[in-house]
């Protein structure tokens, strides 16, 4: 099972990423927000594939009405992804948020 510590480790391994609270939750920033713990066990991140992800696996990938106005944001249930998939998702989010490798 993927944990918040896995998210932290992957995010902070990316060049220039910093961690600081956002809405009283751990969040990681490249130039802009790239990922944040939404609630226990749920991560929000940026993707160019929100509709495809949610359409393929709506139990893992979803969004709330709060996220409707931000079409790049998707919520991810951490207990439903593995570390490899999480890494790929966070790398995409990093690039969208302005990070560069």
N, CA and C atoms as an extended XYZ file, in Angstrom:
303
Properties=species:S:1:pos:R:3:atomname:S:1:resname:S:1:resid:I:1 pbc="F F F"
N         0.841       -1.184        0.000 N   UNK     1
C         0.000        0.000        0.000 CA  UNK     1
C         0.889        1.253        0.000 C   UNK     1
N         0.545        2.211       -0.825 N   UNK     2
C         1.272        3.471       -0.905 CA  UNK     2
C         0.870        4.340        0.276 C   UNK     2
N         1.846        5.036        0.845 N   UNK     3
C         1.595        5.888        2.003 CA  UNK     3
C         1.980        7.336        1.713 C   UNK     3
N         1.639        8.199        2.635 N   UNK     4
C         2.055        9.598        2.540 CA  UNK     4
C         3.580        9.707        2.505 C   UNK     4
N         4.266        8.830        3.217 N   UNK     5
C         5.730        8.843        3.197 CA  UNK     5
C         6.270        8.506        1.804 C   UNK     5
N         5.603        7.615        1.077 N   UNK     6
C         6.003        7.326       -0.304 CA  UNK     6
C         5.831        8.565       -1.177 C   UNK     6
N         4.703        9.252       -1.009 N   UNK     7
C         4.458       10.488       -1.762 CA  UNK     7
C         5.575       11.492       -1.463 C   UNK     7
N         5.865       11.679       -0.205 N   UNK     8
C         6.907       12.628        0.218 CA  UNK     8
C         8.263       12.267       -0.406 C   UNK     8
N         8.644       11.016       -0.319 N   UNK     9
C         9.930       10.552       -0.848 CA  UNK     9
C        10.027       10.797       -2.353 C   UNK     9
N         8.995       10.448       -3.089 N   UNK    10
C         9.006       10.625       -4.545 CA  UNK    10
C         9.051       12.104       -4.904 C   UNK    10
N         8.209       12.904       -4.266 N   UNK    11
C         8.159       14.339       -4.571 CA  UNK    11
C         9.496       15.013       -4.280 C   UNK    11
N        10.049       14.766       -3.111 N   UNK    12
C        11.273       15.466       -2.719 CA  UNK    12
C        12.508       14.982       -3.482 C   UNK    12
N        12.389       13.858       -4.193 N   UNK    13
C        13.487       13.391       -5.042 CA  UNK    13
C        13.524       14.143       -6.370 C   UNK    13
N        12.457       14.855       -6.695 N   UNK    14
C        12.412       15.621       -7.941 CA  UNK    14
C        13.123       16.957       -7.743 C   UNK    14
N        13.888       17.405       -8.739 N   UNK    15
C        14.682       18.635       -8.600 CA  UNK    15
C        13.832       19.866       -8.255 C   UNK    15
N        14.236       20.560       -7.213 N   UNK    16
C        13.616       21.820       -6.848 CA  UNK    16
C        12.294       21.743       -6.113 C   UNK    16
N        11.806       20.543       -5.834 N   UNK    17
C        10.516       20.418       -5.145 CA  UNK    17
C        10.687       20.738       -3.665 C   UNK    17
N         9.739       21.500       -3.149 N   UNK    18
C         9.721       21.832       -1.726 CA  UNK    18
C         8.411       21.344       -1.120 C   UNK    18
N         8.423       21.169        0.180 N   UNK    19
C         7.222       20.768        0.909 CA  UNK    19
C         6.842       21.879        1.868 C   UNK    19
N         5.574       22.197        1.886 N   UNK    20
C         5.039       23.124        2.875 CA  UNK    20
C         3.535       22.888        2.996 C   UNK    20
N         2.946       23.309        4.074 N   UNK    21
C         1.509       23.072        4.249 CA  UNK    21
C         0.672       23.902        3.271 C   UNK    21
N        -0.431       23.328        2.868 N   UNK    22
C        -1.446       24.011        2.082 CA  UNK    22
C        -2.789       23.545        2.632 C   UNK    22
N        -3.571       24.488        3.107 N   UNK    23
C        -4.847       24.167        3.752 CA  UNK    23
C        -4.631       23.162        4.889 C   UNK    23
N        -3.549       23.373        5.640 N   UNK    24
C        -3.209       22.548        6.806 CA  UNK    24
C        -2.925       21.086        6.461 C   UNK    24
N        -2.542       20.835        5.233 N   UNK    25
C        -2.175       19.492        4.794 CA  UNK    25
C        -0.807       19.542        4.123 C   UNK    25
N        -0.038       18.452        4.152 N   UNK    26
C         1.245       18.430        3.449 CA  UNK    26
C         1.037       18.637        1.944 C   UNK    26
N         1.885       19.477        1.359 N   UNK    27
C         1.795       19.762       -0.076 CA  UNK    27
C         3.200       19.911       -0.640 C   UNK    27
N         3.333       19.624       -1.932 N   UNK    28
C         4.622       19.683       -2.600 CA  UNK    28
C         4.502       20.597       -3.808 C   UNK    28
N         5.529       21.430       -3.974 N   UNK    29
C         5.516       22.461       -4.994 CA  UNK    29
C         6.735       22.338       -5.889 C   UNK    29
N         6.533       22.468       -7.206 N   UNK    30
C         7.622       22.705       -8.146 CA  UNK    30
C         7.634       24.230       -8.257 C   UNK    30
N         7.192       24.789       -9.349 N   UNK    31
C         6.981       26.247       -9.370 CA  UNK    31
C         5.624       26.583       -8.793 C   UNK    31
N         4.661       25.699       -9.013 N   UNK    32
C         3.329       25.825       -8.434 CA  UNK    32
C         3.003       24.508       -7.739 C   UNK    32
N         1.849       24.442       -7.141 N   UNK    33
C         1.419       23.229       -6.450 CA  UNK    33
C         1.416       22.049       -7.414 C   UNK    33
N         2.047       20.962       -7.004 N   UNK    34
C         2.026       19.752       -7.830 CA  UNK    34
C         1.245       18.621       -7.170 C   UNK    34
N         1.195       18.587       -5.836 N   UNK    35
C         0.473       17.526       -5.132 CA  UNK    35
C         0.189       17.972       -3.705 C   UNK    35
N        -0.920       17.459       -3.172 N   UNK    36
C        -1.282       17.782       -1.792 CA  UNK    36
C        -2.130       16.645       -1.240 C   UNK    36
N        -1.915       16.336        0.006 N   UNK    37
C        -2.788       15.380        0.670 CA  UNK    37
C        -4.147       16.059        0.831 C   UNK    37
N        -5.168       15.483        0.237 N   UNK    38
C        -6.520       16.059        0.288 CA  UNK    38
C        -7.187       15.686        1.607 C   UNK    38
N        -7.109       14.427        1.926 N   UNK    39
C        -7.577       13.892        3.204 CA  UNK    39
C        -6.797       12.613        3.425 C   UNK    39
N        -6.901       12.022        4.575 N   UNK    40
C        -6.128       10.811        4.843 CA  UNK    40
C        -6.366        9.771        3.748 C   UNK    40
N        -5.269        9.331        3.121 N   UNK    41
C        -5.343        8.300        2.109 CA  UNK    41
C        -5.709        8.782        0.714 C   UNK    41
N        -5.868       10.099        0.543 N   UNK    42
C        -6.243       10.644       -0.768 CA  UNK    42
C        -5.303       11.791       -1.118 C   UNK    42
N        -4.745       11.717       -2.323 N   UNK    43
C        -3.814       12.719       -2.822 CA  UNK    43
C        -4.451       13.453       -3.987 C   UNK    43
N        -4.242       14.760       -4.058 N   UNK    44
C        -4.629       15.502       -5.251 CA  UNK    44
C        -3.357       15.854       -6.012 C   UNK    44
N        -3.409       15.708       -7.328 N   UNK    45
C        -2.260       16.040       -8.168 CA  UNK    45
C        -2.747       16.519       -9.522 C   UNK    45
N        -1.812       17.011      -10.333 N   UNK    46
C        -2.149       17.530      -11.659 CA  UNK    46
C        -1.883       16.464      -12.717 C   UNK    46
N        -2.774       16.420      -13.697 N   UNK    47
C        -2.625       15.486      -14.799 CA  UNK    47
C        -3.292       16.055      -16.041 C   UNK    47
N        -2.829       15.640      -17.168 N   UNK    48
C        -3.489       15.986      -18.414 CA  UNK    48
C        -4.484       14.917      -18.831 C   UNK    48
N        -4.666       13.916      -17.988 N   UNK    49
C        -5.483       12.747      -18.315 CA  UNK    49
C        -6.606       12.497      -17.313 C   UNK    49
N        -7.123       13.546      -16.677 N   UNK    50
C        -8.118       13.343      -15.626 CA  UNK    50
C        -9.303       12.510      -16.106 C   UNK    50
N        -9.903       12.895      -17.221 N   UNK    51
C       -11.090       12.188      -17.727 CA  UNK    51
C       -10.772       10.726      -18.036 C   UNK    51
N        -9.627       10.488      -18.662 N   UNK    52
C        -9.247        9.119      -19.015 CA  UNK    52
C        -9.003        8.271      -17.765 C   UNK    52
N        -8.298        8.833      -16.794 N   UNK    53
C        -8.024        8.089      -15.563 CA  UNK    53
C        -9.318        7.734      -14.841 C   UNK    53
N       -10.166        8.722      -14.645 N   UNK    54
C       -11.427        8.481      -13.929 CA  UNK    54
C       -12.348        7.572      -14.733 C   UNK    54
N       -12.296        7.693      -16.054 N   UNK    55
C       -13.142        6.841      -16.889 CA  UNK    55
C       -12.720        5.382      -16.861 C   UNK    55
N       -11.421        5.146      -16.709 N   UNK    56
C       -10.887        3.788      -16.692 CA  UNK    56
C       -10.991        3.156      -15.309 C   UNK    56
N       -10.792        3.965      -14.264 N   UNK    57
C       -10.773        3.437      -12.894 CA  UNK    57
C       -11.351        4.467      -11.919 C   UNK    57
N       -12.673        4.630      -11.926 N   UNK    58
C       -13.293        5.655      -11.079 CA  UNK    58
C       -13.207        5.380       -9.577 C   UNK    58
N       -12.865        4.169       -9.198 N   UNK    59
C       -12.700        3.875       -7.767 CA  UNK    59
C       -11.361        4.383       -7.254 C   UNK    59
N       -10.417        4.597       -8.169 N   UNK    60
C        -9.088        5.092       -7.806 CA  UNK    60
C        -8.958        6.581       -8.072 C   UNK    60
N        -9.444        7.029       -9.223 N   UNK    61
C        -9.291        8.413       -9.668 CA  UNK    61
C       -10.655        9.087       -9.737 C   UNK    61
N       -10.772       10.239       -9.112 N   UNK    62
C       -12.055       10.933       -9.061 CA  UNK    62
C       -11.816       12.398       -8.744 C   UNK    62
N       -12.861       13.172       -8.686 N   UNK    63
C       -12.786       14.558       -8.230 CA  UNK    63
C       -14.106       14.935       -7.598 C   UNK    63
N       -14.081       16.000       -6.852 N   UNK    64
C       -15.275       16.494       -6.162 CA  UNK    64
C       -15.772       17.738       -6.890 C   UNK    64
N       -16.943       18.232       -6.559 N   UNK    65
C       -17.412       19.476       -7.160 CA  UNK    65
C       -16.408       20.624       -6.955 C   UNK    65
N       -15.678       20.604       -5.852 N   UNK    66
C       -14.658       21.611       -5.587 CA  UNK    66
C       -13.599       21.650       -6.698 C   UNK    66
N       -13.329       20.513       -7.302 N   UNK    67
C       -12.283       20.396       -8.323 CA  UNK    67
C       -12.789       20.614       -9.749 C   UNK    67
N       -14.089       20.796       -9.926 N   UNK    68
C       -14.661       20.967      -11.269 CA  UNK    68
C       -13.997       22.097      -12.039 C   UNK    68
N       -13.701       23.182      -11.365 N   UNK    69
C       -13.147       24.352      -12.070 CA  UNK    69
C       -11.657       24.212      -12.386 C   UNK    69
N       -11.045       23.147      -11.940 N   UNK    70
C        -9.615       22.901      -12.183 CA  UNK    70
C        -9.471       21.572      -12.914 C   UNK    70
N        -9.606       21.568      -14.242 N   UNK    71
C        -9.644       20.310      -14.989 CA  UNK    71
C        -8.351       19.500      -14.976 C   UNK    71
N        -7.253       20.066      -14.456 N   UNK    72
C        -6.010       19.290      -14.365 CA  UNK    72
C        -5.887       18.552      -13.038 C   UNK    72
N        -6.762       18.832      -12.083 N   UNK    73
C        -6.647       18.189      -10.778 CA  UNK    73
C        -7.459       16.908      -10.712 C   UNK    73
N        -6.844       15.887      -10.150 N   UNK    74
C        -7.529       14.618       -9.923 CA  UNK    74
C        -7.171       14.143       -8.521 C   UNK    74
N        -8.100       13.472       -7.886 N   UNK    75
C        -7.868       12.865       -6.579 CA  UNK    75
C        -7.523       11.392       -6.801 C   UNK    75
N        -6.585       10.897       -6.006 N   UNK    76
C        -6.097        9.525       -6.148 CA  UNK    76
C        -6.195        8.839       -4.789 C   UNK    76
N        -6.889        7.716       -4.744 N   UNK    77
C        -6.924        6.914       -3.518 CA  UNK    77
C        -5.615        6.132       -3.446 C   UNK    77
N        -4.797        6.469       -2.456 N   UNK    78
C        -3.448        5.897       -2.372 CA  UNK    78
C        -3.438        4.386       -2.182 C   UNK    78
N        -4.454        3.842       -1.555 N   UNK    79
C        -4.463        2.395       -1.336 CA  UNK    79
C        -4.804        1.607       -2.600 C   UNK    79
N        -5.050        2.309       -3.700 N   UNK    80
C        -5.421        1.651       -4.952 CA  UNK    80
C        -4.363        1.798       -6.052 C   UNK    80
N        -3.222        2.431       -5.736 N   UNK    81
C        -2.135        2.551       -6.714 CA  UNK    81
C        -0.876        1.941       -6.115 C   UNK    81
N         0.036        1.545       -6.995 N   UNK    82
C         1.318        1.057       -6.488 CA  UNK    82
C         2.354        2.168       -6.621 C   UNK    82
N         3.519        1.948       -6.068 N   UNK    83
C         4.563        2.981       -6.027 CA  UNK    83
C         4.999        3.382       -7.438 C   UNK    83
N         5.083        2.420       -8.350 N   UNK    84
C         5.503        2.745       -9.721 CA  UNK    84
C         4.495        3.683      -10.381 C   UNK    84
N         3.225        3.359      -10.296 N   UNK    85
C         2.192        4.219      -10.896 CA  UNK    85
C         2.178        5.586      -10.231 C   UNK    85
N         2.313        5.608       -8.907 N   UNK    86
C         2.358        6.882       -8.194 CA  UNK    86
C         3.521        7.731       -8.697 C   UNK    86
N         4.681        7.123       -8.876 N   UNK    87
C         5.842        7.854       -9.375 CA  UNK    87
C         5.580        8.472      -10.737 C   UNK    87
N         4.949        7.712      -11.627 N   UNK    88
C         4.629        8.230      -12.960 CA  UNK    88
C         3.647        9.402      -12.872 C   UNK    88
N         2.641        9.263      -12.032 N   UNK    89
C         1.659       10.338      -11.861 CA  UNK    89
C         2.307       11.593      -11.290 C   UNK    89
N         3.179       11.420      -10.312 N   UNK    90
C         3.829       12.577       -9.694 CA  UNK    90
C         4.829       13.238      -10.639 C   UNK    90
N         5.502       12.462      -11.470 N   UNK    91
C         6.408       13.060      -12.457 CA  UNK    91
C         5.628       13.911      -13.450 C   UNK    91
N         4.484       13.435      -13.908 N   UNK    92
C         3.646       14.240      -14.816 CA  UNK    92
C         3.175       15.510      -14.114 C   UNK    92
N         2.730       15.374      -12.879 N   UNK    93
C         2.256       16.519      -12.125 CA  UNK    93
C         3.384       17.549      -11.937 C   UNK    93
N         4.562       17.058      -11.675 N   UNK    94
C         5.746       17.902      -11.521 CA  UNK    94
C         5.989       18.740      -12.779 C   UNK    94
N         5.930       18.110      -13.931 N   UNK    95
C         6.164       18.831      -15.188 CA  UNK    95
C         5.059       19.856      -15.451 C   UNK    95
N         3.820       19.496      -15.185 N   UNK    96
C         2.708       20.428      -15.364 CA  UNK    96
C         2.845       21.614      -14.421 C   UNK    96
N         3.338       21.368      -13.221 N   UNK    97
C         3.486       22.421      -12.210 CA  UNK    97
C         4.710       23.301      -12.442 C   UNK    97
N         5.433       23.044      -13.506 N   UNK    98
C         6.566       23.918      -13.847 CA  UNK    98
C         7.921       23.389      -13.486 C   UNK    98
N         7.987       22.141      -13.049 N   UNK    99
C         9.285       21.554      -12.747 CA  UNK    99
C        10.008       21.181      -14.023 C   UNK    99
N        11.310       21.054      -13.918 N   UNK   100
C        12.084       20.643      -15.091 CA  UNK   100
C        13.186       19.703      -14.656 C   UNK   100
N        13.395       18.713      -15.454 N   UNK   101
C        14.414       17.710      -15.114 CA  UNK   101
C        15.743       18.044      -15.721 C   UNK   101
